């Protein structure tokens, strides 16, 4: 009988000690962090989550290990990386000589935040997926991440680590891992330092008013961490600053707590350990004011019932077919310019352009079914929006993963809808196009096609655009067809649009199909296409309500983006940043997990008695 009791107890303990849904049981606890002195070399093992990102074998940026297979870093670092050129070093102490505790991994995925702005460094955050998991030890273990309801007051001490330059203007990184202690600077104060509006809620600042301590070039992407209850919590990702360690110009970091939902949406197993950081006392940053800085929101005593103030702003709903920078399109030039066709998308498989497409909803791209196999694998594809050139710099582009590909299933021509992992921020260079739902395109109407194909557009392979006109289809006329004069169409153009402007908005009349290389070339003065309106039932089923052109503008009450209607709640102010729902501090089902296992243990013990 004693044997059965032992077995029951063992089974119960196994139930309670199963691997959790996150890294909370292991994160933020360096086993060798016995000595921390600001502004000098770090002891081996002091910061076991610190990684070095090597581009073609040379240190380029820092990063932090957040679970056994994912690294958090800065988007401005990732923009210069490719999967083939990037190596991640973990457990490393020195950039030179022997590192007996170091291990290396290649990466299989680079995911920039879809809202990253290279001009302002807003949402400067990126995730890297390692080629295989690492084993945790004294020198390699993950850091905890600040949960979305974390609060960081001015003066809270933080630590920044990296191999960056130890002085402004130095061109070489530090050979050894360095550490420095710097206090948090409130966002209001930081905005006054850099100019009101420069520091967004997605950023957090840290530095001394007298200068002298800071992160610097080469530290980008590395962690800014704060200790609470024996755990190290990453509050920031090294992002930018004016110079290094200058007086009244603190370092600026990406605020990790703002990205809990995004990180969790991409990491499906062994999610990073998110912990709430709470500052005590009062927030001195609320007393800061300067030119251009908005006043502090009204504070309501905690003993009263919070009231809701609705800010009413009349703005336009999201509309389709608007190209703010396309007014120059009058002649027959074949070379497009940035923003000419802001809905154009480059569909890439394993990093290479395959087909064109168009943004037709806030999270969906339309293309041709011929670009895909009968059972396409969404994870193999990415979509690039805001792109002008296939080669060279594209400062306005955003790359998004594809989560689902839906193919129409009709006889003859078919189309495809690609669902994106996130909604891109709409700009002059990224806008959706309207879809033809049965409009009349009169003979003689000028229309355009656009796309990319290898060998066109010079060395940079700039997007090409072609003007044509609607013509009579003759004997092949039908409500499902539209015909145009002949224009150059190549394989890389497949999936792109034939676009016609009506009433000040651009409508996509056709999803282009490139001619088969094996097809017999016919001498013809007419090209015949299947109209988009033919697929209306498929499109509405897949996309829902289609976007409307500007003439159908709706007035909404909102305080944020025009895609949502929100209210501004006046509440007790504790920080210059929005305080999110505290329920995101841990997995929603963690309490259920423990409760079920406790019941199982009790039942098991009753059986053994």
C-alpha positions in Angstrom: 0.0 0.0 0.0 2.9 2.3 0.8 4.1 1.8 -2.7 0.8 3.1 -4.2 1.0 6.2 -1.9 4.4 7.0 -3.2 3.3 6.5 -6.8 0.3 8.8 -6.3 2.4 11.5 -4.7 4.9 11.3 -7.5 2.2 11.5 -10.1 0.7 14.6 -8.3 4.1 16.3 -8.3 4.6 15.6 -12.0 1.2 17.3 -12.7 2.2 20.4 -10.8 5.6 20.6 -12.2 4.9 20.2 -15.9 6.5 22.8 -18.2 4.5 26.0 -17.9 3.1 28.0 -20.8 5.8 30.6 -20.4 9.3 31.1 -19.3 8.3 32.7 -16.0 9.9 29.8 -14.0 13.4 30.5 -15.5 13.6 34.0 -16.8 15.5 36.9 -15.4 17.6 34.9 -12.8 21.3 34.9 -13.6 23.1 32.4 -11.4 26.5 34.1 -11.6 25.5 37.8 -11.2 27.6 38.5 -8.1 29.3 41.7 -9.1 27.7 44.7 -10.9 29.5 48.0 -11.2 28.3 50.6 -13.6 30.4 51.6 -16.6 32.9 48.7 -16.6 33.3 45.2 -17.9 30.5 42.7 -16.9 31.4 39.5 -15.1 30.9 36.3 -17.2 27.4 35.0 -16.7 26.1 38.3 -15.3 23.8 38.9 -18.2 23.1 35.4 -19.6 20.4 36.6 -22.0 22.7 39.0 -23.8 23.4 38.0 -27.4 25.7 39.3 -30.1 24.3 39.5 -33.7 27.0 38.9 -36.3 26.5 40.1 -39.8 28.9 38.3 -42.1 31.0 37.3 -39.1 31.3 40.8 -37.5 29.4 42.1 -34.5 26.6 44.4 -35.7 24.0 44.6 -32.9 23.0 43.3 -29.6 19.9 41.4 -28.6 18.3 39.4 -25.8 17.2 35.8 -25.5 13.5 35.6 -24.5 13.0 31.9 -24.7 14.9 28.9 -26.0 14.4 29.8 -29.6 13.6 33.5 -29.9 15.7 36.7 -29.7 14.4 40.2 -29.3 16.3 43.1 -31.0 15.8 46.4 -32.8 14.1 46.7 -36.2 16.7 49.1 -37.5 19.2 46.3 -37.0 17.1 43.7 -38.7 16.6 45.9 -41.8 20.3 45.2 -42.7 20.1 41.5 -42.0 19.3 38.6 -44.2 18.8 35.1 -43.0 21.9 33.9 -44.7 24.2 36.6 -43.4 23.1 36.6 -39.7 24.6 34.5 -36.9 23.5 34.7 -33.2 26.2 34.2 -30.5 25.0 33.3 -27.0 26.9 32.9 -23.8 29.6 35.2 -25.2 31.8 37.4 -23.1 34.4 38.8 -25.5 34.4 39.7 -29.2 38.0 38.6 -29.3 39.8 35.4 -28.3 38.3 32.4 -26.6 34.7 32.1 -25.4 34.4 28.7 -23.8 30.7 29.2 -22.9 29.5 30.5 -26.2 27.3 28.8 -28.7 26.1 30.0 -32.1 22.9 29.6 -34.1 21.7 30.7 -37.5 18.2 32.1 -37.9 15.3 30.9 -39.9 13.0 34.0 -39.5 13.4 37.7 -39.2 10.2 39.6 -38.2 10.2 43.4 -38.1 7.3 45.0 -36.4 4.8 46.0 -39.1 4.6 49.6 -37.7 8.3 50.3 -37.6 9.0 53.8 -38.8 12.6 54.2 -40.0 12.3 58.0 -39.8 11.1 58.3 -36.2 12.3 54.9 -34.9 8.8 54.3 -33.6 8.1 50.5 -33.0 11.8 49.8 -33.3 11.5 46.1 -32.4 12.2 42.9 -34.2 12.1 39.1 -33.4 14.6 36.5 -34.6 13.8 32.8 -34.6 16.8 30.6 -34.1 17.5 27.6 -36.3 17.3 25.3 -33.2 16.6 25.7 -29.5 19.5 26.4 -27.0 20.0 24.7 -23.7 19.8 26.9 -20.7 22.9 27.0 -18.3 24.8 29.4 -16.1 25.8 31.5 -19.1 22.7 31.2 -21.4 19.2 31.8 -20.0 16.2 34.1 -20.9 15.3 37.5 -19.6 11.8 38.3 -18.3 9.9 40.9 -20.3 7.9 43.9 -19.0 4.2 43.1 -19.1 1.8 45.6 -20.7 0.6 47.0 -17.4 4.1 47.9 -16.2 4.8 51.4 -14.9 8.3 53.0 -14.9 8.7 56.3 -13.0 11.5 58.7 -13.5 14.6 57.8 -11.5 14.1 54.0 -11.5 17.5 52.5 -12.0 18.1 50.4 -15.1 21.1 48.6 -16.6 22.2 48.5 -20.2 24.6 46.0 -21.6 26.4 45.5 -24.9 29.7 45.6 -26.9 29.1 49.0 -28.3 31.6 51.9 -28.5 32.8 53.2 -25.1 32.9 56.7 -26.4 31.1 58.9 -29.0 32.8 58.7 -32.4 34.7 55.5 -31.7 34.5 53.3 -34.8 35.2 50.0 -33.1 33.1 48.1 -30.6 34.3 47.2 -27.1 36.1 43.9 -27.1 34.4 42.8 -23.8 30.7 43.0 -22.7 30.1 46.2 -20.9 27.4 47.2 -18.4 26.2 50.7 -17.2 23.6 51.9 -14.8 21.3 54.7 -15.9 18.1 56.0 -14.4 14.8 56.2 -16.3 13.9 59.6 -17.6 10.1 60.2 -17.9 8.7 60.6 -21.4 7.6 64.2 -20.7 11.1 65.2 -19.7 12.6 63.2 -22.6 10.2 65.0 -25.1 11.4 68.3 -23.7 15.0 67.1 -24.2 14.5 66.0 -27.8 11.7 68.3 -28.9 8.0 67.8 -28.2 6.6 64.9 -30.2 9.9 63.2 -30.8 9.3 60.6 -28.0 6.2 58.4 -28.4 4.4 56.2 -25.9 6.2 53.3 -27.6 9.6 54.6 -26.2 11.3 54.8 -22.8 14.3 57.0 -22.0 17.2 56.5 -19.6 20.3 58.6 -18.8 21.9 61.1 -16.5 21.1 64.8 -16.9 24.9 65.4 -16.6 25.6 62.8 -19.2 28.6 60.5 -19.0 26.8 57.2 -19.0 24.8 55.8 -22.0 24.5 53.1 -24.6 26.3 53.9 -27.9 26.8 52.6 -31.5 27.0 48.8 -31.5 24.7 48.5 -28.5 21.6 48.7 -30.7 19.0 46.0 -30.1 20.5 45.1 -26.7 18.5 45.0 -23.5 17.7 47.7 -20.9 16.8 45.8 -17.8 15.4 46.6 -14.3 15.5 44.4 -11.2 12.3 43.7 -9.2 11.9 41.0 -6.5 15.0 39.2 -7.5 14.1 39.1 -11.2 15.6 41.0 -14.1 12.9 42.5 -16.4 13.6 43.9 -19.8 12.0 47.3 -20.0 13.7 48.6 -23.2 15.5 47.7 -26.4 18.4 50.0 -27.3 17.1 52.2 -30.2 18.6 55.7 -30.8 20.0 58.9 -29.3 21.8 62.1 -30.2 25.5 61.3 -29.8 26.4 59.2 -26.8 26.3 60.2 -23.1 25.7 63.9 -23.8 24.1 66.1 -21.1 20.3 66.2 -21.2 20.1 63.8 -24.2 19.3 60.4 -22.6 19.3 57.2 -24.6 16.0 56.3 -26.2 14.8 52.7 -26.0 11.8 50.8 -27.4 9.3 50.3 -24.6 9.0 46.5 -24.4 5.7 46.5 -22.5 3.9 48.0 -25.5 4.6 44.8 -27.5 3.4 42.0 -25.3 0.4 41.2 -27.5 2.5 41.3 -30.7 5.3 39.0 -29.3 2.7 36.5 -28.0 0.9 36.4 -31.3 4.1 35.3 -33.0 5.5 32.8 -30.4 3.1 29.9 -30.0 4.9 27.7 -27.5 7.1 28.4 -24.5 6.1 32.0 -24.5 8.4 34.5 -22.9 7.9 35.3 -19.3 6.1 38.6 -18.9 6.2 40.3 -15.5 4.6 43.5 -14.3 7.0 46.1 -13.1 5.4 48.7 -10.7 7.0 51.9 -9.5 6.2 53.1 -6.1 5.9 56.7 -4.8 4.9 59.5 -7.1 5.6 60.3 -10.8 7.8 63.4 -10.8 7.6 63.5 -14.6 4.0 64.8 -14.3 5.4 68.2 -13.1 7.5 68.6 -16.3 6.3 71.1 -18.9 7.9 72.8 -21.9 7.0 74.5 -25.2 4.8 72.2 -27.4 4.2 69.6 -24.7 0.5 68.9 -24.0 -0.8 69.4 -20.5 -1.0 66.5 -18.1 -4.4 64.7 -18.3 -6.9 65.5 -15.5 -6.5 63.3 -12.4 -9.5 61.9 -10.6 -9.2 60.9 -6.9 -9.3 57.1 -6.4 -12.3 57.5 -4.0 -14.6 58.7 -6.8 -16.1 56.8 -9.7 -14.1 57.4 -12.8 -15.9 59.3 -15.5 -15.5 58.9 -19.3 -14.7 61.9 -21.5 -15.3 61.3 -25.2 -13.2 63.4 -27.5 -15.1 64.0 -30.7 -13.0 64.4 -33.8 -14.5 64.4 -37.3 -12.2 62.5 -39.7 -12.7 60.3 -42.7 -13.1 56.6 -42.4 -10.6 54.4 -44.2 -11.3 54.7 -47.9 -9.8 53.0 -50.9 -8.3 54.1 -54.2 -6.4 57.2 -52.9 -2.9 57.8 -54.1 -1.7 61.1 -52.7 1.5 61.1 -54.7 0.2 60.0 -58.0 -0.8 63.4 -59.5 2.2 63.2 -61.8 0.8 60.3 -63.7 -0.2 61.9 -67.0 2.3 60.7 -69.6 3.4 57.2 -70.7 6.5 56.9 -68.7 7.3 53.3 -67.8 9.2 54.0 -64.5 7.1 54.5 -61.4 8.0 56.7 -58.5 7.6 56.2 -54.8 3.9 56.4 -53.8 2.6 56.2 -57.4 0.7 53.0 -56.7 0.5 52.7 -52.9 -1.5 49.5 -53.0 1.2 47.5 -54.9 2.6 44.5 -53.1 5.6 42.3 -53.8 4.8 38.7 -53.0 7.9 36.9 -51.9 8.6 33.2 -51.4 11.6 32.5 -49.2 12.8 36.1 -49.7 12.5 36.3 -53.5 9.9 38.2 -55.6 7.5 35.8 -57.3 4.4 37.8 -58.1 2.7 41.2 -57.7 -0.4 41.8 -55.7 -2.6 44.6 -54.3 -3.7 45.7 -50.8 -7.5 45.4 -50.9 -8.3 45.4 -47.2 -6.5 46.5 -44.0 -5.1 43.0 -43.6 -5.4 41.3 -47.0 -3.7 41.3 -50.4 -5.2 40.1 -53.7 -3.2 38.2 -56.3 -3.4 35.5 -59.0 -3.9 31.9 -58.1 -1.2 31.0 -60.7 1.4 32.2 -58.2 0.7 29.4 -55.8 0.5 25.6 -55.8 -2.9 23.9 -55.2 -2.0 23.7 -51.4 0.1 26.8 -50.7 2.1 27.0 -47.5 1.4 30.4 -46.0 4.6 30.4 -43.8 6.8 30.3 -46.9 5.4 33.7 -48.1 5.9 37.3 -47.1 4.3 40.5 -48.5 6.3 43.7 -48.9 4.2 46.9 -49.1 5.4 50.5 -49.9 8.1 49.1 -52.1 9.4 50.8 -55.3 12.6 48.8 -56.1 13.3 45.1 -55.9 17.0 46.0 -55.3 18.3 48.9 -53.4 16.9 51.1 -50.6 13.1 51.3 -50.0 12.7 53.6 -46.9 8.8 53.4 -46.9 8.4 49.7 -47.2 6.9 47.3 -44.6 7.3 43.5 -44.7 4.6 41.3 -43.2 4.2 37.6 -42.8 1.3 35.7 -44.4 -0.9 33.7 -42.1 -3.4 32.3 -44.6 -3.9 31.9 -48.4 -7.4 31.4 -49.7 -7.8 30.4 -53.4 -11.0 30.9 -55.4 -12.4 27.7 -56.9 -14.1 28.5 -60.2 -13.7 27.2 -63.7 -11.2 29.2 -65.7 -9.3 32.1 -64.2 -8.9 32.2 -60.4 -7.6 34.6 -57.8 -6.1 34.4 -54.3 -6.4 36.3 -51.0 -3.4 36.5 -48.7 -4.2 37.3 -45.0 -1.5 39.3 -43.4 -0.1 38.8 -39.8 -0.9 42.4 -38.9 -2.4 45.6 -40.4 0.1 48.0 -41.8 0.0 51.6 -40.9 -1.5 53.5 -43.8 0.7 56.2 -45.3 1.1 58.1 -48.6 3.1 55.0 -49.7 0.7 52.3 -48.4 -3.0 52.5 -49.2 -5.7 50.0 -50.3 -7.2 50.1 -53.8 -10.9 49.8 -54.5 -12.3 46.7 -56.2 -14.6 46.7 -59.2 -18.0 45.5 -58.1 -19.7 45.8 -61.5 -18.8 49.3 -62.6 -18.9 50.5 -66.2 -15.5 51.0 -67.8 -16.3 52.8 -71.0 -14.4 52.3 -74.3 -11.4 54.7 -74.5 -11.0 55.0 -70.7 -7.3 55.2 -69.8 -6.1 52.5 -67.4 -2.8 51.4 -66.0 -0.9 48.2 -65.1 2.1 48.0 -62.8 4.5 45.4 -61.5 8.0 44.1 -61.2 9.8 41.6 -63.5 13.5 40.6 -63.5 15.5 42.6 -66.0 13.2 45.6 -66.1 13.8 48.9 -64.4 17.6 48.9 -64.5 19.9 47.4 -61.9 17.5 48.3 -59.1 14.6 46.7 -60.9 12.3 49.7 -60.3 8.5 49.1 -60.5 7.3 49.6 -64.1 3.9 51.1 -65.1 2.1 50.8 -68.4 -0.7 52.9 -69.8 -3.4 51.3 -71.9 -7.1 51.9 -72.9 -10.3 50.0 -72.7 -11.4 48.7 -76.1 -14.3 46.7 -77.5 -13.9 43.0 -77.0 -15.7 42.2 -80.2 -17.1 38.7 -80.4 -15.7 37.8 -77.0 -17.7 40.6 -75.2 -19.4 39.6 -71.9 -20.1 41.0 -68.5 -17.1 39.0 -67.2 -14.6 40.4 -69.6 -12.7 43.6 -70.2 -10.4 44.3 -73.1 -7.5 46.7 -73.5 -4.9 47.7 -76.0 -1.8 45.5 -75.9 0.9 46.4 -73.4 4.0 44.6 -72.1 3.2 41.9 -69.5 5.8 39.6 -68.0 5.8 36.8 -65.5 6.6 38.9 -62.4 3.6 41.1 -63.2 1.2 38.2 -62.6 -1.2 39.0 -59.7 -0.8 42.7 -60.2 -3.7 45.1 -61.1 -5.2 46.7 -64.2 -6.3 50.0 -62.6 -8.8 52.6 -63.9 -9.6 55.9 -62.2 -13.2 57.0 -61.8 -14.7 59.8 -59.6 -11.3 60.6 -58.1 -10.6 57.0 -56.9 -8.7 54.1 -58.4 -10.5 50.8 -59.0 -8.9 47.5 -59.8 -10.7 46.0 -62.8 -8.5 43.0 -63.3 -6.0 40.7 -61.6 -3.3 40.3 -64.2 -2.3 36.9 -65.5 1.1 36.7 -67.2 1.3 34.9 -70.5 2.6 31.4 -70.4 6.1 31.0 -71.8 5.0 27.9 -73.7 1.9 29.5 -75.2 2.0 30.3 -78.9 2.4 34.1 -79.4 -0.5 35.6 -81.4 -0.4 38.8 -83.3 -3.3 40.7 -81.7 -4.2 44.3 -81.0 -6.4 43.4 -78.1 -5.8 41.8 -74.6 -8.8 40.1 -72.9 -9.0 39.7 -69.1 -11.5 38.4 -66.6 -13.0 41.2 -64.5 -12.6 41.3 -60.7 -16.3 41.7 -60.3 -16.7 38.1 -61.5 -15.3 37.0 -58.1 -17.6 39.3 -56.0 -19.1 36.4 -54.0 -15.7 35.0 -53.2 -14.3 38.4 -52.3 -17.1 39.3 -49.9 -17.1 35.9 -48.3 -13.3 36.1 -47.7 -12.9 39.8 -47.0 -16.3 40.8 -45.6 -17.6 44.2 -46.6 -15.4 45.7 -49.3 -13.8 49.2 -48.7 -15.6 52.2 -50.2 -14.1 55.0 -52.3 -13.7 58.5 -50.9 -17.2 59.6 -52.1 -18.7 57.4 -49.4 -16.8 58.9 -46.5 -18.2 58.2 -43.1 -17.8 60.4 -40.1 -16.7 58.6 -36.9 -16.1 59.6 -33.3 -12.6 58.6 -32.5 -9.4 59.7 -30.8 -6.9 57.4 -32.5 -6.6 55.8 -36.0 -9.4 56.3 -38.4 -9.9 52.5 -38.6 -11.3 52.3 -35.1 -13.8 54.2 -32.9 -12.5 54.6 -29.4 -13.1 56.7 -26.3 -10.6 58.5 -24.0 -11.1 57.5 -20.4 -9.9 60.1 -17.8 -8.4 58.1 -14.9 -5.8 58.5 -12.2 -2.5 59.3 -14.0 0.5 57.2 -13.0 2.8 57.5 -16.0 3.1 59.4 -19.3 2.2 56.1 -21.1 -1.1 54.3 -21.5 -1.8 51.6 -18.9 -3.1 48.5 -20.6 -5.3 45.8 -19.2 -3.4 44.0 -16.4 -4.9 40.7 -17.4 -2.1 40.4 -20.0 0.5 40.1 -17.3 0.3 36.3 -17.4 -1.4 33.6 -19.6 -5.2 33.9 -19.2 -5.5 30.2 -18.4 -2.7 29.8 -15.9 -5.0 29.8 -12.9 -7.2 27.2 -14.5 -4.1 25.1 -15.2 -3.1 25.2 -11.5 -6.6 24.6 -10.3 -7.2 21.5 -12.5 -3.9 20.0 -11.4 -4.7 20.6 -7.7 -8.0 18.8 -8.2 -6.2 16.0 -9.9 -3.7 15.7 -7.0 -6.4 15.7 -4.4 -8.4 13.0 -6.2 -5.2 10.9 -6.6 -4.4 11.2 -2.9 -8.0 10.2 -1.9 -7.6 7.0 -4.0 -4.4 6.1 -2.2 -5.8 6.6 1.3 
